[in-house]
Amino acid sequence: MAGGITRTGMVFWKRFRKHKGAVLGLALLTTLLIGAILAPVLTPYSPTKMMPRQRLSPPSNQHWLGTDNLGRDLLCRILYGGRISLLVGFVAVGIGAVFGGIGGAVGGYFGSWVDTAIMRLMDVLMSVPQLILAVAMVAALGPGLINLMISVGISVLPRYARISRASALSLRETEFVEASRAAGCGHIRIIFQNILPNCMAPLIVYSTLGVAQAILSASTLSFLGLGIQPPSPEWGAMLSAGRDYLRTAPWIMIFPGIFIVVVVLSLNLVGDGLRDALDPKLKT
């Protein structure tokens, strides 16, 4: 069993590394994750400590990326902000993938009125643009980290439900599902042991792309003042704070913007590599 898993992993990695962009994206994403985790070690400053005498200082040996309008070290705030942005992205996608994946699998497996009820609810959610839905949810729940993750997670939920449903529709009449029914397995057991595991490949691929979109949505909400509240560092909030100083201190907006672009690009490249490695039509 262990040998089979090892061989499968080696085959997957061989296919994945053929995609040079995906390997580059994985390297960039790993570097950013390490930087966010080791933020207290990599910078001697506190992300909320104000140094009025050094406000709006340009990049220098003392402050590699400069300081903001309150004299806070920009590199320090970006590294700590990476923790929040990445956490929001992964948790929000986790909420959408788990609940959307289960809902779509249940609807696709049972069909009939169950499928109709679940999909019509998803249609209602999808009828509202994702960002507008997230804004409405945050406005209803109130700003804050937890509410931000829940709001972004609910806004992406319908897409995972549709992906899971499509896979469940093609799986519910397969021989191994019929064998499970003949063996006396209940519906819940079949869904969680036979249907959902076989829906994982497309869900995983879409999740990597979804994390990038969730980070952008969270950054946009924070930019609008509906996400993470000051003085907590968050990339979108940093962009919002720096827009008044675009001419006098452009680095306040430029560097957080660069990090958002790099993270989103890295996740999209990794998603492309996963798609190529997991797509059975491309296995040659």
C-alpha positions as CSV (number, residue, x, y, z in Angstrom):
1,M,0.0,0.0,0.0
2,A,2.7,2.4,1.0
3,G,4.7,1.5,-2.1
4,G,1.8,2.2,-4.3
5,I,1.2,5.6,-2.7
6,T,5.0,6.4,-3.1
7,R,4.9,5.4,-6.8
8,T,1.8,7.5,-7.4
9,G,3.4,10.5,-5.8
10,M,6.6,10.1,-7.9
11,V,4.5,9.8,-11.1
12,F,2.6,12.9,-10.0
13,W,5.7,14.9,-9.3
14,K,7.3,13.8,-12.6
15,R,4.3,15.2,-14.5
16,F,4.1,18.3,-12.3
17,R,7.7,19.3,-12.8
18,K,7.4,19.1,-16.5
19,H,5.4,22.4,-16.2
20,K,8.3,24.8,-15.6
21,G,5.9,27.6,-14.8
22,A,4.3,25.5,-12.1
23,V,7.6,24.7,-10.5
24,L,8.5,28.4,-10.5
25,G,5.1,29.3,-9.0
26,L,5.6,26.6,-6.3
27,A,9.1,28.0,-5.5
28,L,7.7,31.6,-5.2
29,L,4.8,30.5,-3.1
30,T,7.0,28.5,-0.8
31,T,9.3,31.5,-0.4
32,L,6.4,33.8,0.5
33,L,5.0,31.3,3.0
34,I,8.4,30.9,4.7
35,G,8.8,34.7,4.8
36,A,5.4,35.1,6.4
37,I,6.0,32.3,9.0
38,L,9.5,33.6,9.9
39,A,8.5,37.3,9.9
40,P,9.5,37.8,13.6
41,V,13.0,36.4,12.7
42,L,13.5,38.2,9.4
43,T,12.6,41.7,10.6
44,P,13.5,43.4,14.0
45,Y,10.4,45.7,13.9
46,S,6.9,45.3,15.1
47,P,4.2,45.7,12.3
48,T,2.2,48.1,14.5
49,K,5.1,50.1,16.0
50,M,5.0,53.7,14.9
51,M,8.2,55.8,14.4
52,P,7.1,59.3,13.6
53,R,10.6,60.6,13.0
54,Q,11.0,58.1,10.2
55,R,7.6,58.5,8.5
56,L,7.6,58.2,4.7
57,S,11.2,57.2,4.6
58,P,12.2,55.8,1.2
59,P,13.8,52.3,0.9
60,S,17.2,52.2,2.6
61,N,19.6,49.9,4.4
62,Q,17.6,50.5,7.6
63,H,14.2,50.0,6.0
64,W,14.6,47.9,2.9
65,L,11.1,48.8,1.5
66,G,10.8,52.1,3.3
67,T,8.2,53.2,5.9
68,D,4.6,54.2,5.7
69,N,2.8,57.4,6.7
70,L,3.1,56.5,10.4
71,G,6.7,55.4,10.3
72,R,6.0,51.7,10.4
73,D,8.5,49.4,8.6
74,L,6.9,48.4,5.3
75,L,8.7,45.1,4.9
76,C,7.7,44.0,8.3
77,R,4.1,44.9,7.6
78,I,4.1,43.1,4.3
79,L,5.5,39.9,5.8
80,Y,3.0,39.9,8.7
81,G,0.3,40.9,6.3
82,G,1.1,37.9,4.2
83,R,0.0,35.7,7.1
84,I,-3.4,37.3,7.1
85,S,-3.9,37.4,3.3
86,L,-2.8,33.8,2.8
87,L,-4.9,32.7,5.9
88,V,-8.0,34.4,4.5
89,G,-7.4,32.9,1.0
90,F,-6.9,29.3,2.2
91,V,-9.6,29.3,4.9
92,A,-12.2,31.0,2.6
93,V,-11.5,28.4,-0.1
94,G,-11.6,25.7,2.5
95,I,-15.1,26.8,3.5
96,G,-16.3,27.0,-0.1
97,A,-14.7,23.7,-1.2
98,V,-15.9,21.7,1.8
99,F,-19.5,22.9,1.9
100,G,-19.8,23.4,-1.8
101,G,-18.2,20.0,-2.5
102,I,-20.5,18.2,-0.2
103,G,-23.6,20.0,-1.4
104,G,-22.8,19.4,-5.0
105,A,-22.0,15.7,-4.4
106,V,-25.3,15.2,-2.5
107,G,-27.3,16.9,-5.2
108,G,-25.6,15.0,-8.0
109,Y,-25.9,11.6,-6.3
110,F,-29.5,11.8,-5.3
111,G,-30.8,13.9,-8.2
112,S,-34.5,14.6,-8.3
113,W,-35.8,17.4,-6.0
114,V,-32.7,17.3,-3.8
115,D,-30.5,18.2,-6.7
116,T,-33.0,20.9,-7.9
117,A,-33.2,22.5,-4.5
118,I,-29.5,22.7,-4.0
119,M,-28.7,23.9,-7.5
120,R,-31.4,26.6,-7.4
121,L,-29.8,27.9,-4.2
122,M,-26.4,27.9,-5.9
123,D,-28.0,29.7,-8.9
124,V,-29.3,32.4,-6.6
125,L,-25.8,32.9,-5.1
126,M,-24.2,32.9,-8.5
127,S,-26.7,35.4,-9.9
128,V,-24.9,38.0,-7.7
129,P,-21.3,38.9,-8.7
130,Q,-18.8,37.3,-6.4
131,L,-17.4,40.6,-5.1
132,I,-20.8,42.2,-4.6
133,L,-22.0,39.1,-2.7
134,A,-18.9,39.3,-0.5
135,V,-19.4,43.0,0.2
136,A,-23.0,42.4,1.1
137,M,-22.0,39.5,3.5
138,V,-19.4,41.6,5.2
139,A,-21.8,44.5,5.5
140,A,-24.3,42.2,7.1
141,L,-21.8,40.4,9.5
142,G,-19.6,43.4,10.2
143,P,-15.8,43.9,9.4
144,G,-13.2,41.6,10.9
145,L,-11.0,38.6,10.1
146,I,-13.5,35.8,10.8
147,N,-16.4,37.6,9.0
148,L,-14.1,38.3,6.1
149,M,-13.2,34.6,5.7
150,I,-16.8,33.5,6.0
151,S,-18.0,36.1,3.5
152,V,-15.4,35.3,0.9
153,G,-16.0,31.5,1.5
154,I,-19.7,31.8,0.9
155,S,-19.2,33.9,-2.2
156,V,-17.1,31.2,-3.9
157,L,-19.2,28.2,-2.6
158,P,-21.5,27.8,-5.7
159,R,-18.5,27.2,-8.0
160,Y,-17.3,24.2,-6.0
161,A,-20.8,22.9,-5.7
162,R,-21.1,22.9,-9.5
163,I,-17.8,21.1,-10.0
164,S,-18.6,18.5,-7.4
165,R,-22.1,17.9,-8.9
166,A,-20.7,17.4,-12.4
167,S,-18.4,14.8,-11.1
168,A,-21.1,13.1,-9.0
169,L,-23.5,12.9,-11.9
170,S,-20.9,10.9,-13.9
171,L,-19.9,8.7,-10.9
172,R,-23.3,7.7,-9.5
173,E,-24.0,5.0,-12.1
174,T,-20.5,3.5,-12.2
175,E,-19.8,-0.1,-11.3
176,F,-18.0,0.5,-8.1
177,V,-20.9,2.7,-6.8
178,E,-23.4,0.0,-7.8
179,A,-21.2,-2.6,-6.1
180,S,-21.3,-0.5,-2.9
181,R,-25.1,-0.3,-3.1
182,A,-25.3,-4.1,-3.6
183,A,-23.1,-4.6,-0.6
184,G,-25.6,-2.8,1.6
185,C,-23.7,0.5,2.0
186,G,-25.9,3.5,2.9
187,H,-26.1,6.7,0.9
188,I,-24.0,8.7,3.2
189,R,-21.2,6.2,3.2
190,I,-21.3,5.9,-0.6
191,I,-21.1,9.7,-0.9
192,F,-18.1,10.1,1.4
193,Q,-16.3,6.9,0.5
194,N,-17.0,6.7,-3.2
195,I,-18.2,9.9,-4.7
196,L,-16.3,12.7,-2.9
197,P,-12.8,11.1,-3.1
198,N,-13.3,10.8,-6.9
199,C,-14.3,14.5,-7.0
200,M,-11.1,15.6,-5.4
201,A,-8.9,16.1,-8.4
202,P,-10.9,18.9,-10.1
203,L,-11.7,20.4,-6.7
204,I,-8.0,20.6,-5.8
205,V,-7.1,22.2,-9.1
206,Y,-9.8,24.8,-8.9
207,S,-9.0,25.4,-5.2
208,T,-5.5,26.6,-6.1
209,L,-7.0,29.1,-8.5
210,G,-9.7,29.9,-6.0
211,V,-7.2,30.9,-3.3
212,A,-5.8,33.5,-5.7
213,Q,-9.2,34.9,-6.3
214,A,-10.1,34.8,-2.6
215,I,-6.9,36.8,-1.8
216,L,-7.9,39.4,-4.4
217,S,-11.4,39.6,-3.0
218,A,-10.2,39.9,0.6
219,S,-7.7,42.6,-0.5
220,T,-10.4,44.5,-2.3
221,L,-12.7,44.4,0.7
222,S,-9.9,45.6,2.9
223,F,-9.2,48.3,0.4
224,L,-12.8,49.4,0.7
225,G,-12.5,49.4,4.5
226,L,-14.8,46.3,4.9
227,G,-12.1,43.8,5.7
228,I,-9.2,43.8,8.2
229,Q,-9.3,46.9,10.3
230,P,-6.2,49.0,11.3
231,P,-3.7,48.7,12.7
232,S,-3.5,45.0,11.7
233,P,-1.4,44.7,8.5
234,E,-3.2,43.4,5.4
235,W,-2.1,43.9,1.8
236,G,-5.4,45.4,0.6
237,A,-5.6,47.7,3.6
238,M,-2.0,48.8,3.0
239,L,-2.9,49.7,-0.6
240,S,-5.8,51.7,0.7
241,A,-3.7,53.6,3.2
242,G,-1.0,54.3,0.6
243,R,-3.2,55.8,-2.1
244,D,-3.1,59.3,-0.6
245,Y,0.7,59.2,-0.8
246,L,1.1,57.8,-4.4
247,R,3.0,60.9,-5.6
248,T,5.1,61.6,-2.5
249,A,5.8,58.0,-1.3
250,P,4.8,55.6,-4.1
251,W,6.5,52.6,-2.4
252,I,3.7,52.4,0.2
253,M,1.4,51.2,-2.6
254,I,3.9,49.6,-5.0
255,F,5.4,47.0,-2.8
256,P,2.1,45.5,-1.3
257,G,0.8,45.5,-4.9
258,I,3.8,43.6,-6.1
259,F,3.3,41.0,-3.4
260,I,-0.4,40.5,-4.3
261,V,0.6,40.1,-8.0
262,V,3.3,37.6,-7.1
263,V,1.0,35.5,-4.9
264,V,-1.8,35.4,-7.4
265,L,0.5,34.6,-10.3
266,S,2.2,31.8,-8.3
267,L,-1.1,30.2,-7.3
268,N,-2.3,30.3,-10.9
269,L,0.9,28.7,-12.2
270,V,0.6,26.0,-9.5
271,G,-3.0,25.4,-10.5
272,D,-2.0,25.0,-14.2
273,G,0.6,22.5,-13.2
274,L,-1.8,20.5,-11.0
275,R,-4.4,20.5,-13.8
276,D,-1.8,19.0,-16.2
277,A,-0.6,16.5,-13.7
278,L,-4.1,15.3,-12.6
279,D,-5.9,15.4,-15.9
280,P,-6.2,11.8,-17.1
281,K,-6.6,13.0,-20.7
282,L,-3.1,14.5,-20.5
283,K,-1.4,11.4,-19.0
284,T,0.9,10.1,-21.8
